[in-house]
């Protein structure tokens, strides 16, 4: 005995496992945040390093400039310049205030170097390596030159000036030293601090992004689960969407639910079509088979009678199939084909055709004029169906009226039309058929538009029971609604409400 197995859930290839949108977005956001912090730090500290270097060179040049001014003013500050370099160096060191990371060094041929500087300096100005570097530096007479020296565990930036004084025959050099390394070390510490803070920000940002992405992509996760659980036999699965969320992902889930609604409705319509066809065709097929089996082929009268009956049943089957096909096509987007239609001409054409349906007092009240976009043939089909029903359920000589009107949006009756399913519009066309027939019991009003729905007072009336369902399908395809008001024993009025500004996607008919 063969065993039936439930269809297995399709498996994704291994290369897709773990590559969730949330994970990819999290990696991308983290990389972008890290890159932003990195670029910000590089640019910021590159500017700071350049600024420190420019400031140090500026301070060095400023000190040499002050030395030059002092040399020109002379020891008495009266104009005659210095003629002794040692006196100039000592006087300058007495009046000039060296920075915390600075030091002054005076070097005079044949004498010991003299120096002074800030109390917080981390280097010795008369270190042999510094003396040798200054001596070896090629400086033009009366000029100054800058140089950088790595010594004593730091980096020194120096400016060496060749001092030329009237009457001074000895070589004299004045040096301003700046601890450039300690200032760069301060910037380096700021870089490390920034790196630590950036790492914490990156971790915090990644954690926040993980939580936010989880919330934003929750509908996507639900969508994935829903698609895995949907089965042709069960299309009721829907994705829960928080109404407060207003994101593209939430919109995708909403659209997915709407798609499932349409698919489920289409499947239901197909099943209903098959059920209706099977149910309604069973009776005429039984009649055909029964009469064929009882036919006496040698009796001409019986053959003729049976032939008429069989042809009548075949005609009824043909009408039934045609009506079912119309309702099946009502779900297609090309069910109606709009074209510019003159309302007054439409009303007159309908009335010309209605008068052939039966002996009634036909009345036309055409108050609506102008051109609108509707499917002329479908509207005529709907109005003729209503007129045929009016003739079917009224007595000869009674009044049947076709009325047309334009109703503005602020008319109180519009609220009833919208509640019945009509799309909102600035103006509506109303097409109504009013008769003086049997009327419809109030308890039956809600089901008169159902397929094969019949009122209790029409069970013996000929017809497929699909006419009003077709009318409703035509009206709803126009984005409108049909409203019926009836009093038993007095008559009925069926009113078609059609928006003059039709929606781009009219709602599908639901005539189950």
C-alpha positions as CSV (number, residue, x, y, z in Angstrom):
1,X,0.0,0.0,0.0
2,X,1.4,3.3,-1.0
3,X,1.9,5.9,1.7
4,X,1.1,9.6,1.3
5,X,3.7,12.0,2.5
6,X,3.2,15.6,3.3
7,X,5.2,17.9,0.9
8,X,8.6,18.8,2.4
9,X,9.5,22.4,3.0
10,X,11.9,23.5,0.3
11,X,15.4,23.8,1.6
12,X,17.7,26.7,0.7
13,X,21.2,26.0,-0.7
14,X,23.9,26.0,1.9
15,X,25.5,29.2,0.5
16,X,22.4,31.1,1.7
17,X,22.3,29.8,5.2
18,X,23.2,32.4,7.7
19,X,23.2,35.3,5.1
20,X,20.3,37.1,6.6
21,X,19.4,40.6,5.7
22,X,19.7,41.6,9.3
23,X,23.3,40.3,9.5
24,X,24.3,41.8,6.3
25,X,22.9,45.2,7.2
26,X,24.5,45.0,10.6
27,X,27.9,44.3,9.1
28,X,27.4,47.1,6.6
29,X,26.3,49.6,9.2
30,X,29.2,48.7,11.5
31,X,31.7,49.0,8.7
32,X,30.3,52.3,7.6
33,X,30.3,53.6,11.2
34,X,33.9,52.3,11.7
35,X,35.1,53.9,8.4
36,X,33.5,57.2,9.4
37,X,35.2,57.2,12.8
38,X,38.5,56.2,11.2
39,X,38.3,58.9,8.5
40,X,37.3,61.5,11.1
41,X,40.2,60.6,13.4
42,X,42.7,60.5,10.5
43,X,41.7,64.0,9.3
44,X,41.4,65.5,12.7
45,X,44.8,64.3,14.0
46,X,46.5,65.0,10.7
47,X,45.4,68.6,11.1
48,X,46.5,68.6,14.8
49,X,50.0,67.2,13.9
50,X,50.3,69.8,11.2
51,X,49.2,72.5,13.6
52,X,51.7,71.5,16.2
53,X,54.5,71.5,13.7
54,X,53.6,74.9,12.4
55,X,53.2,76.3,15.9
56,X,56.7,75.0,16.9
57,X,58.4,76.5,13.9
58,X,56.5,79.8,14.4
59,X,57.7,80.0,18.1
60,X,61.3,79.2,17.1
61,X,61.3,82.0,14.5
62,X,59.7,84.4,16.9
63,X,62.5,83.8,19.4
64,X,65.1,84.5,16.8
65,X,63.2,87.6,15.8
66,X,63.2,88.9,19.3
67,X,66.9,88.2,19.6
68,X,67.5,90.3,16.4
69,X,65.5,93.2,17.8
70,X,67.4,93.1,21.1
71,X,70.8,93.0,19.2
72,X,69.7,96.1,17.2
73,X,68.6,98.1,20.2
74,X,71.9,97.6,22.0
75,X,72.7,97.0,25.7
76,X,71.6,100.5,26.7
77,X,68.4,100.2,24.6
78,X,69.4,103.5,22.9
79,X,70.2,102.3,19.4
80,X,74.0,101.4,19.4
81,X,74.1,97.6,18.8
82,X,75.8,95.0,20.9
83,X,79.4,94.3,20.0
84,X,79.8,91.3,22.3
85,X,77.9,88.1,21.6
86,X,78.2,86.8,25.1
87,X,76.5,89.9,26.5
88,X,73.7,89.6,23.9
89,X,73.0,86.0,24.8
90,X,73.0,86.7,28.6
91,X,70.7,89.7,28.3
92,X,68.3,87.9,26.0
93,X,68.1,84.9,28.4
94,X,67.4,87.3,31.2
95,X,64.5,89.0,29.5
96,X,63.1,86.3,27.3
97,X,60.8,83.7,28.9
98,X,61.3,80.2,27.4
99,X,58.3,78.0,27.1
100,X,57.8,74.9,29.2
101,X,59.3,72.7,26.4
102,X,61.8,75.3,25.2
103,X,65.5,76.0,25.9
104,X,68.0,78.7,24.7
105,X,71.5,77.8,23.9
106,X,74.3,80.3,23.1
107,X,77.5,79.0,21.6
108,X,80.5,81.3,21.3
109,X,83.9,80.3,19.9
110,X,86.4,79.6,22.6
111,X,83.9,79.7,25.5
112,X,81.6,77.3,27.2
113,X,78.0,77.2,25.9
114,X,75.5,79.1,28.0
115,X,71.8,78.1,28.2
116,X,68.5,78.6,29.9
117,X,65.0,77.1,29.4
118,X,61.7,76.1,30.8
119,X,61.6,74.2,34.1
120,X,59.6,71.3,32.6
121,X,61.8,70.4,29.8
122,X,62.8,66.7,29.4
123,X,66.1,67.2,27.7
124,X,69.6,68.6,28.4
125,X,70.4,71.6,26.1
126,X,74.1,71.0,26.3
127,X,74.0,67.4,25.5
128,X,77.1,66.5,23.4
129,X,74.9,65.2,20.6
130,X,73.1,68.6,20.4
131,X,76.4,70.5,20.5
132,X,77.8,68.3,17.7
133,X,74.7,68.7,15.6
134,X,74.8,72.5,15.9
135,X,78.5,72.7,15.1
136,X,78.0,70.5,12.0
137,X,75.0,72.4,10.7
138,X,75.9,74.5,7.7
139,X,74.4,78.0,8.4
140,X,75.1,81.0,6.2
141,X,76.5,84.1,7.8
142,X,73.8,86.1,9.5
143,X,71.1,83.5,8.6
144,X,69.1,80.9,10.5
145,X,68.3,77.3,9.7
146,X,65.9,74.8,11.3
147,X,66.6,71.1,11.9
148,X,65.1,68.1,13.7
149,X,67.1,65.9,16.0
150,X,66.1,62.6,17.7
151,X,68.0,62.5,21.1
152,X,67.5,61.8,24.7
153,X,64.3,59.8,24.1
154,X,62.5,62.6,22.4
155,X,62.4,64.6,19.2
156,X,63.8,68.2,19.2
157,X,63.0,70.9,16.8
158,X,65.7,73.5,16.7
159,X,66.5,76.7,14.9
160,X,70.2,77.7,14.7
161,X,71.0,81.4,13.9
162,X,74.5,82.7,13.0
163,X,75.0,85.9,15.0
164,X,76.9,88.7,13.3
165,X,77.7,91.7,15.6
166,X,79.9,94.8,14.9
167,X,83.3,94.3,16.4
168,X,82.6,90.6,17.3
169,X,85.3,88.5,15.5
170,X,84.4,85.2,17.1
171,X,81.9,82.7,15.6
172,X,78.6,82.9,17.5
173,X,75.5,80.8,17.2
174,X,72.3,81.1,19.0
175,X,70.0,78.0,19.2
176,X,66.4,77.7,20.3
177,X,65.4,74.2,21.1
178,X,61.8,72.9,21.3
179,X,60.7,69.5,22.7
180,X,58.6,68.6,19.6
181,X,58.4,65.0,20.7
182,X,56.5,65.7,24.0
183,X,53.9,67.8,22.1
184,X,53.5,65.1,19.6
185,X,53.2,62.6,22.4
186,X,50.3,64.6,23.8
187,X,48.6,64.4,20.4
188,X,49.3,60.6,20.4
189,X,47.6,60.3,23.7
190,X,44.6,62.0,22.3
191,X,44.7,59.6,19.4
192,X,44.6,56.7,21.8
193,X,41.8,58.2,23.8
194,X,39.9,58.8,20.6
195,X,40.5,55.2,19.4
196,X,39.2,53.9,22.7
197,X,36.1,56.1,22.7
198,X,35.5,55.2,19.0
199,X,35.7,51.5,19.7
200,X,33.1,51.9,22.5
201,X,30.9,53.9,20.2
202,X,31.3,51.3,17.5
203,X,30.3,48.5,19.9
204,X,27.4,50.6,21.2
205,X,26.3,51.6,17.7
206,X,26.5,47.9,16.6
207,X,24.3,46.9,19.5
208,X,21.8,49.6,18.9
209,X,21.8,48.8,15.1
210,X,21.2,45.1,16.0
211,X,18.1,46.0,18.1
212,X,16.8,48.5,15.6
213,X,17.2,46.2,12.7
214,X,15.5,43.5,14.6
215,X,12.5,45.7,15.1
216,X,12.5,47.1,11.5
217,X,13.0,43.7,9.9
218,X,10.6,41.8,12.1
219,X,7.9,41.8,9.3
220,X,10.5,40.4,6.9
221,X,11.1,37.5,9.3
222,X,7.4,37.0,9.6
223,X,7.1,37.1,5.9
224,X,9.8,34.4,5.5
225,X,8.0,32.2,7.9
226,X,4.6,32.8,6.2
227,X,5.9,31.9,2.8
228,X,7.3,28.7,4.2
229,X,4.0,27.7,5.7
230,X,1.7,28.7,2.8
231,X,0.1,25.7,1.1
232,X,-2.3,25.5,-1.9
233,X,-4.9,24.0,0.4
234,X,-4.5,26.6,3.0
235,X,-4.0,30.3,2.0
236,X,-5.2,31.8,5.2
237,X,-1.7,32.5,6.6
238,X,-1.1,36.2,7.0
239,X,1.8,38.3,8.3
240,X,1.2,40.3,11.5
241,X,2.1,43.9,10.9
242,X,2.2,46.6,13.6
243,X,-0.1,49.4,12.4
244,X,2.3,51.9,14.0
245,X,5.2,50.9,11.8
246,X,5.7,52.9,8.7
247,X,8.6,51.4,6.9
248,X,9.3,49.8,3.5
249,X,9.6,46.4,5.1
250,X,6.2,46.8,6.8
251,X,4.7,48.0,3.5
252,X,6.1,44.9,1.9
253,X,4.4,42.7,4.5
254,X,1.1,44.6,3.9
255,X,1.4,44.2,0.2
256,X,2.2,40.5,0.7
257,X,-1.0,40.1,2.7
258,X,-3.0,41.9,0.0
259,X,-1.5,39.6,-2.6
260,X,-2.6,36.6,-0.6
261,X,-6.1,38.1,-0.2
262,X,-6.3,38.4,-4.0
263,X,-4.9,34.9,-4.6
264,X,-7.2,33.4,-2.0
265,X,-10.2,35.3,-3.5
266,X,-9.2,34.0,-6.9
267,X,-8.9,30.4,-5.7
268,X,-12.2,30.7,-3.9
269,X,-13.8,32.1,-7.1
270,X,-12.5,29.2,-9.1
271,X,-13.7,26.7,-6.6
272,X,-17.1,28.4,-6.4
273,X,-17.3,28.4,-10.2
274,X,-16.7,24.7,-10.3
275,X,-19.1,24.0,-7.4
276,X,-21.8,26.2,-8.9
277,X,-21.4,24.7,-12.4
278,X,-21.5,21.2,-10.9
279,X,-24.5,21.9,-8.7
280,X,-26.6,23.8,-11.3
281,X,-25.8,21.7,-14.3
282,X,-26.6,18.5,-12.4
283,X,-30.4,19.1,-12.6
284,X,-30.6,19.8,-16.4
285,X,-28.2,16.9,-17.1
286,X,-30.5,14.6,-15.0
287,X,-33.5,15.8,-17.0
288,X,-31.7,15.2,-20.3
289,X,-30.6,11.8,-19.3
290,X,-34.0,10.8,-17.9
291,X,-36.0,11.9,-20.9
292,X,-33.5,10.4,-23.3
293,X,-33.7,7.0,-21.5
294,X,-37.6,7.2,-21.6
295,X,-37.8,8.3,-25.2
296,X,-39.8,6.0,-27.4
297,X,-38.0,6.3,-30.7
298,X,-40.9,4.7,-32.7
299,X,-43.4,7.3,-31.4
300,X,-43.0,10.5,-33.5
301,X,-45.1,12.5,-31.1
302,X,-43.0,11.5,-28.1
303,X,-39.8,12.3,-30.1
304,X,-41.0,15.7,-31.0
305,X,-42.1,16.5,-27.4
306,X,-38.8,15.2,-26.0
307,X,-36.8,17.2,-28.6
308,X,-38.5,20.4,-27.5
309,X,-37.8,19.6,-23.9
310,X,-34.2,18.7,-24.5
311,X,-33.5,21.9,-26.5
312,X,-35.1,24.0,-23.8
313,X,-32.9,22.4,-21.2
314,X,-29.9,22.9,-23.4
315,X,-30.8,26.6,-23.8
316,X,-31.1,26.9,-20.0
317,X,-27.7,25.2,-19.6
318,X,-26.2,27.6,-22.1
319,X,-27.5,30.6,-20.3
320,X,-26.3,29.3,-17.0
321,X,-22.8,28.6,-18.4
322,X,-22.7,32.1,-20.0
323,X,-23.7,33.7,-16.7
324,X,-21.1,31.8,-14.8
325,X,-18.4,32.8,-17.3
326,X,-19.3,36.4,-16.9
327,X,-18.9,36.2,-13.1
328,X,-15.6,34.4,-13.6
329,X,-14.3,37.1,-15.9
330,X,-15.4,39.8,-13.4
331,X,-12.2,39.1,-11.5
332,X,-10.1,40.0,-14.6
333,X,-8.7,43.5,-15.0
334,X,-10.1,43.7,-18.6
335,X,-13.6,42.9,-17.5
336,X,-14.6,46.5,-18.2
337,X,-13.3,48.7,-20.9
338,X,-13.9,52.4,-20.2
339,X,-14.7,54.8,-23.0
340,X,-16.2,58.3,-23.1
341,X,-19.9,57.9,-22.9
342,X,-22.7,60.5,-23.0
343,X,-25.1,59.9,-20.1
344,X,-28.2,61.2,-21.8
345,X,-27.6,59.0,-24.9
346,X,-26.9,56.0,-22.6
347,X,-30.2,56.5,-20.8
348,X,-32.2,56.8,-24.1
349,X,-30.5,53.7,-25.6
350,X,-31.4,51.7,-22.4
351,X,-35.0,52.8,-22.5
352,X,-35.3,51.9,-26.2
353,X,-34.3,48.3,-25.3
354,X,-36.3,48.1,-22.1
355,X,-39.6,48.8,-23.8
356,X,-39.2,45.4,-25.7
357,X,-39.0,43.5,-22.4
358,X,-42.7,43.7,-21.6
359,X,-45.9,45.7,-21.5
360,X,-45.3,48.3,-18.8
361,X,-45.6,52.0,-18.3
362,X,-42.0,52.8,-19.1
363,X,-40.7,56.1,-17.7
364,X,-37.4,57.9,-18.3
365,X,-36.1,60.6,-15.9
366,X,-32.7,61.6,-17.3
367,X,-31.4,64.4,-15.1
368,X,-27.7,63.4,-15.7
369,X,-25.9,64.9,-18.6
370,X,-22.3,65.1,-19.7
371,X,-19.6,62.7,-20.8
372,X,-18.1,60.1,-18.4
373,X,-15.6,57.2,-18.6
374,X,-17.6,54.0,-18.2
375,X,-18.0,50.7,-19.9
376,X,-21.2,51.4,-22.0
377,X,-21.9,47.8,-22.9
378,X,-21.6,46.5,-19.4
379,X,-23.8,49.3,-17.9
380,X,-26.5,48.6,-20.5
381,X,-26.2,44.9,-19.6
382,X,-26.7,45.7,-15.9
383,X,-29.6,48.0,-16.4
384,X,-31.4,45.6,-18.8
385,X,-30.9,42.9,-16.2
386,X,-32.6,45.1,-13.5
387,X,-35.3,46.0,-16.0
388,X,-35.9,42.3,-16.8
389,X,-36.2,41.6,-13.1
390,X,-38.7,44.5,-12.8
391,X,-40.8,43.0,-15.6
392,X,-40.5,39.5,-14.1
393,X,-41.8,40.6,-10.7
394,X,-44.5,43.1,-11.7
395,X,-47.8,43.1,-13.4
396,X,-48.5,44.2,-16.9
397,X,-49.4,47.9,-17.1
398,X,-47.5,48.8,-13.9
399,X,-45.0,51.6,-13.9
400,X,-41.2,50.9,-14.4
401,X,-38.9,54.0,-14.3
402,X,-35.3,54.5,-15.3
403,X,-33.8,57.6,-13.7
404,X,-30.3,59.1,-13.9
405,X,-28.7,61.8,-11.8
406,X,-25.4,63.4,-10.8
407,X,-25.0,63.5,-7.0
408,X,-22.3,65.7,-5.3
409,X,-20.0,64.3,-2.6
410,X,-21.7,66.3,0.2
411,X,-25.1,64.6,-0.5
412,X,-26.0,62.6,2.7
413,X,-26.9,59.5,0.5
414,X,-23.2,59.3,-0.5
415,X,-22.4,57.9,2.9
416,X,-24.6,54.9,2.3
417,X,-23.0,54.3,-1.1
418,X,-19.5,54.4,0.4
419,X,-20.6,52.1,3.2
420,X,-21.9,49.7,0.5
421,X,-18.4,49.7,-1.1
422,X,-18.3,52.6,-3.5
423,X,-15.0,54.4,-3.9
424,X,-14.8,58.0,-2.6
425,X,-15.1,60.6,-5.4
426,X,-16.1,64.3,-5.8
427,X,-19.2,63.3,-7.7
428,X,-21.3,60.2,-8.5
429,X,-23.6,59.0,-11.3
430,X,-26.8,57.3,-10.1
431,X,-28.7,54.9,-12.4
432,X,-31.9,53.5,-10.8
433,X,-34.7,51.2,-11.9
434,X,-37.9,51.5,-9.9
435,X,-40.9,49.1,-10.2
436,X,-44.3,48.5,-8.7
437,X,-43.9,44.8,-8.3
438,X,-44.0,42.3,-5.5
439,X,-41.1,43.8,-3.6
440,X,-38.5,41.9,-1.5
441,X,-39.0,40.9,2.1
442,X,-36.6,42.8,4.4
443,X,-35.1,39.6,5.6
444,X,-34.1,38.7,2.1
445,X,-32.5,42.0,1.0
446,X,-29.0,41.1,2.1
447,X,-28.9,37.9,0.0
448,X,-30.5,39.0,-3.3
449,X,-27.1,39.7,-4.8
450,X,-25.8,36.2,-3.9
451,X,-25.2,33.7,-6.6
452,X,-28.4,31.6,-7.0
453,X,-29.9,33.7,-4.3
454,X,-33.7,34.0,-4.6
455,X,-36.3,35.6,-2.4
456,X,-39.0,33.6,-0.8
457,X,-41.6,35.2,-3.2
458,X,-39.7,34.2,-6.3
459,X,-39.0,30.5,-5.9
460,X,-41.2,29.6,-8.8
461,X,-39.8,32.3,-11.1
462,X,-37.8,31.3,-14.1
463,X,-34.1,32.3,-14.1
464,X,-30.6,31.1,-13.1
465,X,-30.4,33.3,-10.0
466,X,-27.2,34.9,-11.3
467,X,-28.6,38.1,-12.8
468,X,-28.2,40.4,-9.7
469,X,-24.8,38.9,-9.0
470,X,-23.7,39.9,-12.5
471,X,-25.1,43.4,-11.9
472,X,-23.1,43.7,-8.7
473,X,-20.0,42.5,-10.4
474,X,-20.3,45.1,-13.2
475,X,-20.9,48.0,-10.7
476,X,-18.1,47.0,-8.4
477,X,-15.7,46.7,-11.4
478,X,-16.5,50.4,-12.0
479,X,-15.5,51.2,-8.4
480,X,-19.2,51.7,-7.4
481,X,-21.9,50.0,-5.4
482,X,-25.5,48.9,-5.9
483,X,-28.1,49.7,-3.3
484,X,-31.6,48.1,-3.1
485,X,-34.6,49.5,-1.3
486,X,-37.8,47.5,-1.3
487,X,-41.2,47.2,0.4
488,X,-43.0,44.0,0.0
489,X,-46.2,44.4,-2.0
490,X,-45.3,47.9,-3.2
491,X,-42.1,47.6,-5.3
492,X,-38.4,47.9,-5.4
493,X,-35.7,50.4,-6.4
494,X,-32.2,49.3,-7.4
495,X,-29.7,52.2,-7.6
496,X,-26.2,52.0,-9.2
497,X,-23.7,54.4,-7.7
498,X,-20.7,55.0,-9.9
499,X,-17.9,57.5,-9.1
500,X,-17.3,60.0,-11.9
501,X,-13.5,59.9,-11.1
502,X,-12.9,56.1,-11.1
503,X,-10.0,54.7,-9.0
504,X,-7.0,53.4,-10.8
505,X,-7.5,49.9,-9.5
506,X,-11.2,49.3,-8.9
507,X,-12.0,46.8,-6.1
508,X,-12.7,43.3,-7.3
509,X,-16.2,42.0,-7.1
510,X,-17.1,39.7,-4.3
511,X,-20.3,38.1,-5.3
512,X,-20.0,34.9,-3.3
